[in-house]
Amino acid sequence: MIEHPTASASQLQNEVAAGFAAGVIPSLAHYRTHEQSAAWHEVATSFFDRAPGRNAFDEVYSEIAAECETGPVHIIALGCGDGAKEEGLARTLRKVGLEVSITLVDISPSLLKLAMARQSELDGVKILSPVVCDVTTAGGELAEIINQLPGRRVVTMFGVLPGLTSMSAFNSVAALTRGGDLFAFSGNLLPEGDGQIERLCEFYASDASHDWMALVFRDAGIADLKLCWSVTPAYTEQVHSVATVSVTVEVLEDCSAQIGDQIVQLHAGQKLDTFRSHRHSLESINSLTDSLGLTVLCMRRSDSGEEGVALARK
C-alpha cells in the first residue's frame, strides 16, 4: 500500500485532536482502526438490510460500460470502504469484455484490505497499488501517485457524501479526471413523505450505530457514561444537501481526551458534532454536479428511495 501524508499517524492524530478541540469530530476519525472498520461494516450491512436494492448502481454500471465500450478502463475508487460497489462496477465491465484496472483509495488500511480481497476474486481485474489517503484533503497530490494508464478513467466516490463538511473532496476528483473521463458518485437521498428524516434519525440512534461512533471517544479514554448522545434532524444546504442527520455528544463532566501524545481538555456542557449524514434530492445532486462543471449523463434513484447515483463526464 502507498501511504499518502494525509494518512500518516501524526497527521491523523493532529486532525482528530483539533476536531476534539474545535467541537467537530472529523469523519476520518471513525474509520481508521480495525475495530472501527468492523463496527462500520456492521452498520453498513444493517443499512442495506433496512433499505435493500442496488438497482440504481446496477443501472449506472451499465451506462459506464456503454460509455467505455472500446476500453481499457481504469477505475479510481475514492473512499472505497469495503469495495462492494466497486466490485459490482468491475464485474459489469468485465462481463462485456473490457480490460479493467483498479486503484483503491481509502483512509482505512483495514477496509482497503477487504476491498482488495473483493477485487482479487474477479477474473481479469488488475489491482494496482492501493492508496491510504484522506480523499477530502489530498487534492492534486493524489493525482501524482496514481498510475498513469492508457484508456479512460472512471473515478468513483460512492458513500462519501454523507460525512462531508465541505466540497474539498472534489478537488481530488478534479485532479484525477481528464477530458472524456467519467465520474460516478452516490448520495443518500431523503425519501419523500412526512416523518422520513425522523425515521432516519432512529436508524442512527440504533445500538450498532452508537457503538461504532462511540469508539472514537473510547479510544480517547472517555467512558460513555460521561457523555449524553442526541440524534436530531436539521435542514441545511451544506454540500448541496437538503437535510442532515446530526449526531451530537454533550460532555457531562470535565474530562480529558487522550489522542496519541496530545491531551485535549473537555468541559461539562461542551457539545461535539460527532457525525453527520447528509441527505440529498436528485435535484440537489444535479446542482452539485453542475457546480463541478461536469456534464451529467444519467442519474438514478434506487427502489428504496434512499440512494441516488449519478454519472457525469468531464
RORO-693318 format. One record per residue (C-alpha): residue number from 1; residue in three letters; x, y, z. Coordinates in Angstrom, 2 decimals, padded with zeros to 5 digits, m for minus. Each point is the difference from the previous one (the first is absolute). Layout:
! residues N
@resi: NUM; resn: ALA; c1: X; c2: Y; c3: Z
...
END
This chain:
! residues 314
@resi: 1; resn: MET; c1: 000.00; c2: 000.00; c3: 000.00
@resi: 2; resn: ILE; c1: 001.05; c2: 003.58; c3: m000.62
@resi: 3; resn: GLU; c1: m000.52; c2: 002.28; c3: 003.00
@resi: 4; resn: HIS; c1: m000.68; c2: 003.60; c3: m000.92
@resi: 5; resn: PRO; c1: 001.13; c2: 002.59; c3: 002.61
@resi: 6; resn: THR; c1: m003.68; c2: 000.76; c3: 000.81
@resi: 7; resn: ALA; c1: m000.26; c2: m003.52; c3: 001.47
@resi: 8; resn: SER; c1: 003.15; c2: 000.05; c3: 002.11
@resi: 9; resn: ALA; c1: m000.38; c2: m000.71; c3: 003.70
@resi: 10; resn: SER; c1: 001.14; c2: 003.50; c3: 000.96
@resi: 11; resn: GLN; c1: m002.34; c2: 001.70; c3: m002.48
@resi: 12; resn: LEU; c1: m002.98; c2: m002.05; c3: 001.15
@resi: 13; resn: GLN; c1: 000.81; c2: 000.69; c3: 003.63
@resi: 14; resn: ASN; c1: 000.18; c2: 003.72; c3: m000.68
@resi: 15; resn: GLU; c1: m003.31; c2: 000.04; c3: m001.90
@resi: 16; resn: VAL; c1: m001.86; c2: m001.99; c3: 002.62
@resi: 17; resn: ALA; c1: 001.44; c2: 002.05; c3: 002.86
@resi: 18; resn: ALA; c1: m000.90; c2: 003.22; c3: m001.82
@resi: 19; resn: GLY; c1: m003.52; c2: m001.36; c3: m000.54
@resi: 20; resn: PHE; c1: m000.46; c2: m000.70; c3: 003.70
@resi: 21; resn: ALA; c1: 001.27; c2: 003.47; c3: 000.84
@resi: 22; resn: ALA; c1: m002.26; c2: 001.70; c3: m002.56
@resi: 23; resn: GLY; c1: m003.06; c2: m002.11; c3: 000.81
@resi: 24; resn: VAL; c1: m000.26; c2: m001.65; c3: m003.43
@resi: 25; resn: ILE; c1: 001.24; c2: m003.59; c3: m000.25
@resi: 26; resn: PRO; c1: 001.38; c2: m000.56; c3: m003.53
@resi: 27; resn: SER; c1: m001.64; c2: m002.82; c3: m001.94
@resi: 28; resn: LEU; c1: 003.33; c2: m001.78; c3: m000.48
@resi: 29; resn: ALA; c1: 000.21; c2: m000.49; c3: 003.77
@resi: 30; resn: HIS; c1: m002.70; c2: m002.69; c3: m000.23
@resi: 31; resn: TYR; c1: 001.62; c2: m002.31; c3: m002.56
@resi: 32; resn: ARG; c1: 003.71; c2: m000.30; c3: 000.71
@resi: 33; resn: THR; c1: 000.47; c2: m002.99; c3: 002.36
@resi: 34; resn: HIS; c1: m000.84; c2: m003.63; c3: m000.63
@resi: 35; resn: GLU; c1: m002.64; c2: 000.07; c3: 002.74
@resi: 36; resn: GLN; c1: m001.62; c2: 003.09; c3: m001.47
@resi: 37; resn: SER; c1: m000.02; c2: m001.55; c3: m003.47
@resi: 38; resn: ALA; c1: m001.71; c2: m003.13; c3: 001.30
@resi: 39; resn: ALA; c1: m002.60; c2: 002.04; c3: 001.88
@resi: 40; resn: TRP; c1: m000.65; c2: 002.19; c3: m003.06
@resi: 41; resn: HIS; c1: m000.45; c2: m003.09; c3: m002.13
@resi: 42; resn: GLU; c1: m002.73; c2: m001.21; c3: 002.36
@resi: 43; resn: VAL; c1: m001.80; c2: 003.35; c3: m000.29
@resi: 44; resn: ALA; c1: 000.33; c2: m000.01; c3: m003.80
@resi: 45; resn: THR; c1: m001.41; c2: m003.51; c3: m000.17
@resi: 46; resn: SER; c1: m002.96; c2: 000.95; c3: 002.18
@resi: 47; resn: PHE; c1: m000.68; c2: 002.98; c3: m002.28
@resi: 48; resn: PHE; c1: m000.20; c2: m002.30; c3: m003.00
@resi: 49; resn: ASP; c1: m002.23; c2: m002.43; c3: 001.88
@resi: 50; resn: ARG; c1: m002.36; c2: 002.86; c3: 000.86
@resi: 51; resn: ALA; c1: m000.02; c2: 001.63; c3: m003.44
@resi: 52; resn: PRO; c1: 000.96; c2: m002.76; c3: m002.46
@resi: 53; resn: GLY; c1: 000.46; c2: 000.51; c3: m003.71
@resi: 54; resn: ARG; c1: 003.00; c2: 000.87; c3: m002.09
@resi: 55; resn: ASN; c1: m001.86; c2: 000.54; c3: m003.27
@resi: 56; resn: ALA; c1: 001.08; c2: 003.63; c3: m000.31
@resi: 57; resn: PHE; c1: 003.63; c2: m001.05; c3: 000.18
@resi: 58; resn: ASP; c1: m000.50; c2: m002.87; c3: m002.44
@resi: 59; resn: GLU; c1: m001.60; c2: 002.35; c3: m002.53
@resi: 60; resn: VAL; c1: 002.87; c2: 002.46; c3: 000.26
@resi: 61; resn: TYR; c1: 002.54; c2: m002.83; c3: m000.33
@resi: 62; resn: SER; c1: m001.66; c2: m000.96; c3: m003.28
@resi: 63; resn: GLU; c1: 000.14; c2: 003.61; c3: m001.17
@resi: 64; resn: ILE; c1: 003.73; c2: 000.09; c3: 000.77
@resi: 65; resn: ALA; c1: 000.54; c2: m003.21; c3: m001.97
@resi: 66; resn: ALA; c1: m001.80; c2: 001.53; c3: m002.98
@resi: 67; resn: GLU; c1: 002.10; c2: 003.17; c3: 000.22
@resi: 68; resn: CYS; c1: 003.24; c2: m002.01; c3: 000.21
@resi: 69; resn: GLU; c1: m000.80; c2: m002.57; c3: m002.68
@resi: 70; resn: THR; c1: 003.46; c2: 000.16; c3: m001.58
@resi: 71; resn: GLY; c1: 001.98; c2: m000.20; c3: 003.30
@resi: 72; resn: PRO; c1: 002.34; c2: m000.30; c3: 001.78
@resi: 73; resn: VAL; c1: m001.40; c2: 001.42; c3: 003.25
@resi: 74; resn: HIS; c1: 001.80; c2: 001.18; c3: 003.14
@resi: 75; resn: ILE; c1: m002.30; c2: 000.24; c3: 003.03
@resi: 76; resn: ILE; c1: 001.26; c2: 002.39; c3: 002.69
@resi: 77; resn: ALA; c1: m002.15; c2: m000.66; c3: 003.06
@resi: 78; resn: LEU; c1: 000.07; c2: 002.91; c3: 002.48
@resi: 79; resn: GLY; c1: m001.15; c2: m000.91; c3: 003.49
@resi: 80; resn: CYS; c1: m000.60; c2: m003.58; c3: m001.12
@resi: 81; resn: GLY; c1: m000.79; c2: m001.46; c3: 003.43
@resi: 82; resn: ASP; c1: m000.34; c2: m003.76; c3: m000.34
@resi: 83; resn: GLY; c1: m000.11; c2: 000.28; c3: m003.79
@resi: 84; resn: ALA; c1: m003.43; c2: m001.61; c3: m000.45
@resi: 85; resn: LYS; c1: m001.29; c2: 002.58; c3: m002.48
@resi: 86; resn: GLU; c1: 003.28; c2: 000.12; c3: m001.90
@resi: 87; resn: GLU; c1: m000.14; c2: m003.79; c3: m000.28
@resi: 88; resn: GLY; c1: m003.43; c2: 000.34; c3: m001.62
@resi: 89; resn: LEU; c1: 001.34; c2: 002.53; c3: m002.50
@resi: 90; resn: ALA; c1: 003.08; c2: m002.07; c3: m000.85
@resi: 91; resn: ARG; c1: m002.12; c2: m003.11; c3: m000.42
@resi: 92; resn: THR; c1: m002.33; c2: 001.81; c3: m002.43
@resi: 93; resn: LEU; c1: 002.92; c2: 001.31; c3: m002.07
@resi: 94; resn: ARG; c1: 001.61; c2: m003.44; c3: m000.17
@resi: 95; resn: LYS; c1: m003.27; c2: m001.59; c3: m001.15
@resi: 96; resn: VAL; c1: 000.12; c2: 002.07; c3: m003.18
@resi: 97; resn: GLY; c1: 003.64; c2: m000.89; c3: m000.55
@resi: 98; resn: LEU; c1: 001.67; c2: 003.23; c3: 001.08
@resi: 99; resn: GLU; c1: 003.56; c2: 000.03; c3: 001.31
@resi: 100; resn: VAL; c1: m000.21; c2: 001.32; c3: 003.58
@resi: 101; resn: SER; c1: 002.55; c2: 001.37; c3: 002.45
@resi: 102; resn: ILE; c1: m000.90; c2: 001.41; c3: 003.40
@resi: 103; resn: THR; c1: 001.64; c2: 002.27; c3: 002.55
@resi: 104; resn: LEU; c1: m001.64; c2: m000.10; c3: 003.42
@resi: 105; resn: VAL; c1: 000.27; c2: 003.06; c3: 002.25
@resi: 106; resn: ASP; c1: m001.20; c2: 000.28; c3: 003.61
@resi: 107; resn: ILE; c1: 001.05; c2: 001.36; c3: 003.39
@resi: 108; resn: SER; c1: m000.28; c2: m003.46; c3: 001.58
@resi: 109; resn: PRO; c1: 002.67; c2: m002.67; c3: m000.67
@resi: 110; resn: SER; c1: m002.40; c2: m002.63; c3: 001.40
@resi: 111; resn: LEU; c1: m002.74; c2: 000.91; c3: m002.46
@resi: 112; resn: LEU; c1: 002.50; c2: 000.13; c3: m002.86
@resi: 113; resn: LYS; c1: 000.97; c2: m003.60; c3: 000.74
@resi: 114; resn: LEU; c1: m003.67; c2: m001.02; c3: m000.17
@resi: 115; resn: ALA; c1: m000.40; c2: 001.89; c3: m003.27
@resi: 116; resn: MET; c1: 003.10; c2: m001.60; c3: m001.50
@resi: 117; resn: ALA; c1: m001.25; c2: m003.46; c3: 000.94
@resi: 118; resn: ARG; c1: m003.30; c2: 000.69; c3: m001.80
@resi: 119; resn: GLN; c1: 001.68; c2: 001.12; c3: m003.20
@resi: 120; resn: SER; c1: 002.50; c2: m002.87; c3: 000.05
@resi: 121; resn: GLU; c1: m002.89; c2: m002.45; c3: m000.38
@resi: 122; resn: LEU; c1: m000.82; c2: 001.45; c3: m003.44
@resi: 123; resn: ASP; c1: 001.67; c2: m001.42; c3: m003.08
@resi: 124; resn: GLY; c1: 001.88; c2: 002.48; c3: m002.14
@resi: 125; resn: VAL; c1: 000.00; c2: 002.95; c3: 002.41
@resi: 126; resn: LYS; c1: 003.46; c2: 001.45; c3: 000.60
@resi: 127; resn: ILE; c1: 000.35; c2: 001.40; c3: 003.53
@resi: 128; resn: LEU; c1: 002.47; c2: 002.87; c3: 000.12
@resi: 129; resn: SER; c1: 001.69; c2: 001.23; c3: 003.17
@resi: 130; resn: PRO; c1: m002.74; c2: 001.18; c3: 002.40
@resi: 131; resn: VAL; c1: 000.38; c2: 003.41; c3: 001.62
@resi: 132; resn: VAL; c1: m000.64; c2: 000.76; c3: 003.67
@resi: 133; resn: CYS; c1: m001.16; c2: 003.58; c3: m000.19
@resi: 134; resn: ASP; c1: m002.43; c2: 002.63; c3: 001.23
@resi: 135; resn: VAL; c1: m001.77; c2: 000.71; c3: m003.28
@resi: 136; resn: THR; c1: m001.48; c2: 003.23; c3: 001.38
@resi: 137; resn: THR; c1: 003.38; c2: 001.71; c3: 000.36
@resi: 138; resn: ALA; c1: 002.42; c2: m001.75; c3: m002.38
@resi: 139; resn: GLY; c1: m001.09; c2: 002.02; c3: m003.04
@resi: 140; resn: GLY; c1: 002.48; c2: 000.16; c3: m002.86
@resi: 141; resn: GLU; c1: 002.64; c2: m001.99; c3: 001.87
@resi: 142; resn: LEU; c1: m002.08; c2: m003.13; c3: m000.40
@resi: 143; resn: ALA; c1: 000.23; c2: 000.26; c3: m003.79
@resi: 144; resn: GLU; c1: 003.78; c2: m000.07; c3: 000.22
@resi: 145; resn: ILE; c1: 000.12; c2: m003.47; c3: 001.57
@resi: 146; resn: ILE; c1: m002.72; c2: m001.71; c3: m002.03
@resi: 147; resn: ASN; c1: 001.27; c2: m002.20; c3: m002.83
@resi: 148; resn: GLN; c1: m000.28; c2: 001.58; c3: m003.44
@resi: 149; resn: LEU; c1: m001.69; c2: m002.61; c3: m002.19
@resi: 150; resn: PRO; c1: m001.36; c2: 000.16; c3: m003.54
@resi: 151; resn: GLY; c1: m003.76; c2: 000.11; c3: m000.48
@resi: 152; resn: ARG; c1: m002.81; c2: 001.72; c3: 001.79
@resi: 153; resn: ARG; c1: m000.11; c2: 000.73; c3: 003.70
@resi: 154; resn: VAL; c1: m003.14; c2: m000.59; c3: 002.01
@resi: 155; resn: VAL; c1: 000.34; c2: 001.83; c3: 003.32
@resi: 156; resn: THR; c1: m002.51; c2: m001.18; c3: 002.59
@resi: 157; resn: MET; c1: m001.08; c2: 001.50; c3: 003.31
@resi: 158; resn: PHE; c1: m002.62; c2: m002.29; c3: 001.47
@resi: 159; resn: GLY; c1: m001.22; c2: 000.62; c3: 003.54
@resi: 160; resn: VAL; c1: 002.29; c2: 002.95; c3: 000.75
@resi: 161; resn: LEU; c1: m002.47; c2: 002.88; c3: m000.23
@resi: 162; resn: PRO; c1: m001.88; c2: m000.62; c3: 003.29
@resi: 163; resn: GLY; c1: 002.89; c2: 000.93; c3: 002.25
@resi: 164; resn: LEU; c1: 001.48; c2: 002.94; c3: m001.89
@resi: 165; resn: THR; c1: 000.24; c2: 003.38; c3: 001.68
@resi: 166; resn: SER; c1: 001.26; c2: 001.81; c3: m003.12
@resi: 167; resn: MET; c1: 000.39; c2: m000.42; c3: m003.77
@resi: 168; resn: SER; c1: 003.74; c2: m000.65; c3: 000.34
@resi: 169; resn: ALA; c1: m000.27; c2: m003.68; c3: m000.97
@resi: 170; resn: PHE; c1: m000.82; c2: 001.06; c3: m003.54
@resi: 171; resn: ASN; c1: 003.44; c2: 001.56; c3: m000.37
@resi: 172; resn: SER; c1: 001.29; c2: m003.56; c3: m000.22
@resi: 173; resn: VAL; c1: m002.60; c2: m000.83; c3: m002.63
@resi: 174; resn: ALA; c1: 000.96; c2: 003.04; c3: m002.07
@resi: 175; resn: ALA; c1: 003.68; c2: m000.92; c3: 000.17
@resi: 176; resn: LEU; c1: m000.63; c2: m003.60; c3: m001.08
@resi: 177; resn: THR; c1: m002.42; c2: 000.51; c3: m002.88
@resi: 178; resn: ARG; c1: 001.08; c2: 000.97; c3: m003.50
@resi: 179; resn: GLY; c1: m002.06; c2: 000.94; c3: m003.02
@resi: 180; resn: GLY; c1: m002.41; c2: m002.83; c3: m000.78
@resi: 181; resn: ASP; c1: 000.50; c2: m001.79; c3: 003.33
@resi: 182; resn: LEU; c1: m003.02; c2: m001.02; c3: 002.05
@resi: 183; resn: PHE; c1: m000.97; c2: 000.77; c3: 003.59
@resi: 184; resn: ALA; c1: m002.56; c2: m002.19; c3: 001.77
@resi: 185; resn: PHE; c1: m001.17; c2: 000.79; c3: 003.52
@resi: 186; resn: SER; c1: m002.86; c2: m000.67; c3: 002.35
@resi: 187; resn: GLY; c1: m001.88; c2: 001.99; c3: 002.60
@resi: 188; resn: ASN; c1: m002.43; c2: m001.09; c3: 002.67
@resi: 189; resn: LEU; c1: m003.43; c2: 001.36; c3: m000.83
@resi: 190; resn: LEU; c1: m002.76; c2: 001.31; c3: 002.23
@resi: 191; resn: PRO; c1: m003.00; c2: m002.19; c3: m000.88
@resi: 192; resn: GLU; c1: m003.23; c2: 001.77; c3: m000.79
@resi: 193; resn: GLY; c1: m002.75; c2: 000.22; c3: 002.62
@resi: 194; resn: ASP; c1: m000.54; c2: 001.29; c3: 003.50
@resi: 195; resn: GLY; c1: 002.20; c2: m001.14; c3: 002.85
@resi: 196; resn: GLN; c1: 002.80; c2: m001.41; c3: m002.17
@resi: 197; resn: ILE; c1: 002.83; c2: 001.97; c3: 001.59
@resi: 198; resn: GLU; c1: m001.20; c2: m001.06; c3: 003.46
@resi: 199; resn: ARG; c1: m000.02; c2: m003.63; c3: m001.13
@resi: 200; resn: LEU; c1: 003.59; c2: 000.35; c3: m001.16
@resi: 201; resn: CYS; c1: 000.93; c2: 001.48; c3: 003.38
@resi: 202; resn: GLU; c1: m001.30; c2: m003.17; c3: 001.62
@resi: 203; resn: PHE; c1: 002.38; c2: m002.05; c3: m002.14
@resi: 204; resn: TYR; c1: 003.01; c2: 002.05; c3: 001.09
@resi: 205; resn: ALA; c1: m001.14; c2: m000.29; c3: 003.60
@resi: 206; resn: SER; c1: 000.14; c2: m003.81; c3: m000.21
@resi: 207; resn: ASP; c1: 002.32; c2: m002.01; c3: 002.22
@resi: 208; resn: ALA; c1: 002.28; c2: m000.96; c3: m002.91
@resi: 209; resn: SER; c1: 000.37; c2: 003.61; c3: m001.17
@resi: 210; resn: HIS; c1: 000.61; c2: 001.23; c3: 003.55
@resi: 211; resn: ASP; c1: 002.60; c2: m002.69; c3: 000.71
@resi: 212; resn: TRP; c1: 001.88; c2: 000.91; c3: m003.18
@resi: 213; resn: MET; c1: 000.02; c2: 003.76; c3: 000.59
@resi: 214; resn: ALA; c1: 000.85; c2: m000.41; c3: 003.69
@resi: 215; resn: LEU; c1: 003.29; c2: m001.70; c3: m000.85
@resi: 216; resn: VAL; c1: 001.71; c2: 003.32; c3: m000.76
@resi: 217; resn: PHE; c1: m000.78; c2: 001.13; c3: 003.57
@resi: 218; resn: ARG; c1: 000.96; c2: m003.30; c3: 001.57
@resi: 219; resn: ASP; c1: 003.31; c2: 000.05; c3: m001.87
@resi: 220; resn: ALA; c1: 000.55; c2: 003.47; c3: 001.49
@resi: 221; resn: GLY; c1: m000.56; c2: m001.38; c3: 003.48
@resi: 222; resn: ILE; c1: m003.49; c2: 001.47; c3: 000.53
@resi: 223; resn: ALA; c1: m002.60; c2: m002.36; c3: 001.45
@resi: 224; resn: ASP; c1: m003.49; c2: 000.10; c3: m001.49
@resi: 225; resn: LEU; c1: m001.55; c2: 000.82; c3: 003.38
@resi: 226; resn: LYS; c1: 001.69; c2: 003.40; c3: m000.19
@resi: 227; resn: LEU; c1: m001.88; c2: 000.81; c3: m003.21
@resi: 228; resn: CYS; c1: m003.58; c2: 000.72; c3: m001.01
@resi: 229; resn: TRP; c1: m000.87; c2: m000.92; c3: m003.59
@resi: 230; resn: SER; c1: m002.65; c2: 001.63; c3: m002.18
@resi: 231; resn: VAL; c1: m001.03; c2: m000.64; c3: m003.61
@resi: 232; resn: THR; c1: m001.94; c2: 002.85; c3: m001.56
@resi: 233; resn: PRO; c1: m001.19; c2: 001.10; c3: m003.45
@resi: 234; resn: ALA; c1: 001.14; c2: 003.21; c3: m001.61
@resi: 235; resn: TYR; c1: m000.70; c2: 001.67; c3: m003.31
@resi: 236; resn: THR; c1: 003.12; c2: 001.28; c3: m001.70
@resi: 237; resn: GLU; c1: 001.44; c2: 000.63; c3: m003.43
@resi: 238; resn: GLN; c1: 003.48; c2: m001.00; c3: 001.11
@resi: 239; resn: VAL; c1: 001.69; c2: m001.96; c3: m002.82
@resi: 240; resn: HIS; c1: m003.23; c2: 000.53; c3: m002.00
@resi: 241; resn: SER; c1: m002.00; c2: m002.13; c3: 002.44
@resi: 242; resn: VAL; c1: m003.66; c2: 000.57; c3: 000.86
@resi: 243; resn: ALA; c1: 000.10; c2: m001.47; c3: 003.51
@resi: 244; resn: THR; c1: 002.48; c2: m001.41; c3: 002.48
@resi: 245; resn: VAL; c1: m000.17; c2: m002.56; c3: 002.78
@resi: 246; resn: SER; c1: 002.24; c2: 001.51; c3: 002.66
@resi: 247; resn: VAL; c1: 001.51; c2: m002.04; c3: 002.83
@resi: 248; resn: THR; c1: 001.12; c2: 002.19; c3: 002.89
@resi: 249; resn: VAL; c1: 001.69; c2: m000.90; c3: 003.27
@resi: 250; resn: GLU; c1: m000.23; c2: 002.14; c3: 003.13
@resi: 251; resn: VAL; c1: 002.76; c2: m000.40; c3: 002.58
@resi: 252; resn: LEU; c1: m001.54; c2: m000.59; c3: 003.43
@resi: 253; resn: GLU; c1: 003.10; c2: 000.63; c3: 002.11
@resi: 254; resn: ASP; c1: 003.44; c2: 001.48; c3: m000.43
@resi: 255; resn: CYS; c1: 002.35; c2: m002.54; c3: m001.56
@resi: 256; resn: SER; c1: 002.99; c2: m000.37; c3: m002.31
@resi: 257; resn: ALA; c1: 000.23; c2: m001.52; c3: m003.47
@resi: 258; resn: GLN; c1: 003.32; c2: m001.80; c3: m000.55
@resi: 259; resn: ILE; c1: 000.72; c2: m000.09; c3: m003.74
@resi: 260; resn: GLY; c1: 003.42; c2: m001.50; c3: m000.54
@resi: 261; resn: ASP; c1: 002.39; c2: 002.20; c3: 001.95
@resi: 262; resn: GLN; c1: m002.41; c2: 002.94; c3: 000.03
@resi: 263; resn: ILE; c1: m002.45; c2: 000.82; c3: 002.77
@resi: 264; resn: VAL; c1: m003.12; c2: 002.06; c3: m000.61
@resi: 265; resn: GLN; c1: m001.96; c2: 001.30; c3: 002.98
@resi: 266; resn: LEU; c1: m003.77; c2: m000.33; c3: m000.27
@resi: 267; resn: HIS; c1: m002.43; c2: 001.77; c3: 002.30
@resi: 268; resn: ALA; c1: m003.44; c2: m000.83; c3: 001.38
@resi: 269; resn: GLY; c1: m002.69; c2: 001.34; c3: m002.32
@resi: 270; resn: GLN; c1: 002.29; c2: 000.05; c3: m003.04
@resi: 271; resn: LYS; c1: m001.56; c2: m001.45; c3: m003.16
@resi: 272; resn: LEU; c1: 001.79; c2: m001.82; c3: m002.80
@resi: 273; resn: ASP; c1: m001.33; c2: m000.53; c3: m003.51
@resi: 274; resn: THR; c1: 000.85; c2: m003.69; c3: m000.20
@resi: 275; resn: PHE; c1: m001.49; c2: m001.19; c3: m003.28
@resi: 276; resn: ARG; c1: m002.28; c2: 001.24; c3: m002.73
@resi: 277; resn: SER; c1: m001.86; c2: m001.76; c3: m002.80
@resi: 278; resn: HIS; c1: m000.88; c2: 002.46; c3: m002.75
@resi: 279; resn: ARG; c1: m003.11; c2: m000.81; c3: m002.00
@resi: 280; resn: HIS; c1: m000.57; c2: 001.16; c3: m003.53
@resi: 281; resn: SER; c1: m002.62; c2: 000.20; c3: m002.71
@resi: 282; resn: LEU; c1: 000.62; c2: m000.81; c3: m003.66
@resi: 283; resn: GLU; c1: m000.26; c2: 003.73; c3: m000.61
@resi: 284; resn: SER; c1: 002.67; c2: 000.86; c3: 002.56
@resi: 285; resn: ILE; c1: 002.32; c2: m002.70; c3: m001.39
@resi: 286; resn: ASN; c1: m000.50; c2: 001.51; c3: m003.44
@resi: 287; resn: SER; c1: 000.83; c2: 003.43; c3: 001.43
@resi: 288; resn: LEU; c1: 003.17; c2: m001.40; c3: 001.55
@resi: 289; resn: THR; c1: 001.07; c2: m001.51; c3: m003.32
@resi: 290; resn: ASP; c1: m000.67; c2: 003.26; c3: m001.81
@resi: 291; resn: SER; c1: 002.18; c2: 001.84; c3: 002.52
@resi: 292; resn: LEU; c1: 002.90; c2: m002.29; c3: m000.96
@resi: 293; resn: GLY; c1: m000.33; c2: 000.91; c3: m003.68
@resi: 294; resn: LEU; c1: m000.80; c2: m003.57; c3: m001.03
@resi: 295; resn: THR; c1: m002.55; c2: m001.23; c3: m002.52
@resi: 296; resn: VAL; c1: m002.60; c2: m002.29; c3: 001.57
@resi: 297; resn: LEU; c1: m000.57; c2: m003.13; c3: m002.06
@resi: 298; resn: CYS; c1: m002.52; c2: m001.70; c3: 002.23
@resi: 299; resn: MET; c1: m001.42; c2: 000.01; c3: 003.52
@resi: 300; resn: ARG; c1: m001.82; c2: m002.87; c3: 001.65
@resi: 301; resn: ARG; c1: m002.01; c2: m000.48; c3: 003.21
@resi: 302; resn: SER; c1: m000.11; c2: m003.37; c3: 001.76
@resi: 303; resn: ASP; c1: m003.30; c2: m001.78; c3: 000.60
@resi: 304; resn: SER; c1: 000.41; c2: 000.64; c3: 003.72
@resi: 305; resn: GLY; c1: 000.02; c2: 003.73; c3: m000.70
@resi: 306; resn: GLU; c1: 003.10; c2: 000.44; c3: 002.15
@resi: 307; resn: GLU; c1: 002.83; c2: m000.06; c3: m002.50
@resi: 308; resn: GLY; c1: 000.68; c2: 002.18; c3: m003.02
@resi: 309; resn: VAL; c1: 002.79; c2: m000.79; c3: m002.44
@resi: 310; resn: ALA; c1: 001.34; c2: 002.41; c3: m002.60
@resi: 311; resn: LEU; c1: 002.30; c2: m000.42; c3: m002.97
@resi: 312; resn: ALA; c1: 001.73; c2: 003.02; c3: m001.50
@resi: 313; resn: ARG; c1: 002.65; c2: 000.63; c3: m002.62
@resi: 314; resn: LYS; c1: 002.79; c2: 002.55; c3: 000.03
END
